[in-house]
Amino acid sequence: MQFGIFSIGDVTRDPVNGTIPSEGQRIEAMTRIALKAEEVGLDVFATGEHHNPPFVPSSPTTHLAFIAAQTQNLLLSTATTLITTNDPVKIAEDYAFLQHLSGGRVDLMFGRGNTGPVYPWFGKDIREAIPLAVENYHLLRRLWREPSVTWQGKYRTPLEGFVTTPAPLDDTPPFVWHGSIRSPQIAEQAAYYGDGFFHNNIFWPPEHTEKMVSMYRRRYEAYGHGQADQAIVGLGGQVFIGDTEQGAKDFFRPYFDNAPVYGHGPSLEEFTAQTPLTVGTVEQVIERTLGFADVVGDYQRQLFLIDHAGLPLEVVLDQIERLGTQVVPELRRRFEQRRPDHVPSDPPVHATLRDYAPHWKVEHSA
């Protein structure tokens, strides 16, 4: 099972000491977080994509390439690649290029983002978000799998004999996750293609998460990709780890209360009771996370949000140290104890896709 960190890259005032990092400092902090994740043995670092304040990750492939040059094993991913407002041609070329730079340590998650104004900024209509996602991804798959693409659709100019450069590494496209917290159409799309489905359940009660994942699993089986329990599922979550439960809550409370996403609403206690947010000891984080599989079934990837809401970098790095050395080893052991033999323990990676999965072999002329 893969464990890792995802960051949304928010530039947020520290409510305790009043400091606000510069954009450059926040980017550097995200880099150090990724390097720390590899140092402590985590599998994945994923960055969001945003084009509006207070977020900085507007160019995920640039940042992931920089991280790739400083790591050896870390899988580089995205917490959202905007399939609706990015051109599929540019996505195809950017992520294939990143594959080559990183030696194949790449996958990505498609989503529609959380900011309405981004659509007109990139010349799109938010009312067309779902059809855009469906059409753009269909084109992207062809661009990654066919040596020359002639295509016409509704939302971009036609292509005539277009050749993507570079082609995917080893003619093997990166594994794709479809991320959604509320759109059954996206779960359906993931199931149709046999791709992974990622439910970022940091805001939602277990009943909602179970409903979305179960629908994806049923449709995955209906499309003939395998049994429902073999579908590739990932979950998000947020934790804050302390030596004691009360100590963790006392430290984290001002950050929670002023967070740009969920602050100024339910109390910390209400939110942790209703959602997967866990603030407490190592043992509490382990038990709560293990419980996710009771809701959605055995799954393959767990990503944690650690650096949100203005937490100081030194605190974030300490949290990753605790996660990698105290929490994840026990989670790996206990998740694998309960996993049936026929259920995949990991999502596909470049080597398995290259060696075992059927895909188009792109022919290149000299």
Protein Blocks (a to p, Z undefined) as FASTA:
>chain_A
ZZddddehiacddfknopacdfklmmmmmmmmmmmmmmnopabdcddddfbdfbfblblm
lmmmmmmmmcfklccddfbdcfklpcfklmmmmmmmmmmmnnopacddddebjafklmmm
nopafklmmmmmmmmmmmmmmmmmpfbdcdddfkbccdehiacddddehhiacddddddf
kbmklmmmmmmnopacdddfklbcfklmmmmmmmmmmmmmmnonacfklpccdddddddd
dfbfklmmmmmmmmmmmocklgoiacfklmmmmmmbdcddfklmmmmmmmmmmmnopafb
dcddfkgghiafklmmmmmmmmmmmmmmmmmmmmmmmpcfklcfbdcdfklmmmmpgcdd
ddddZZ
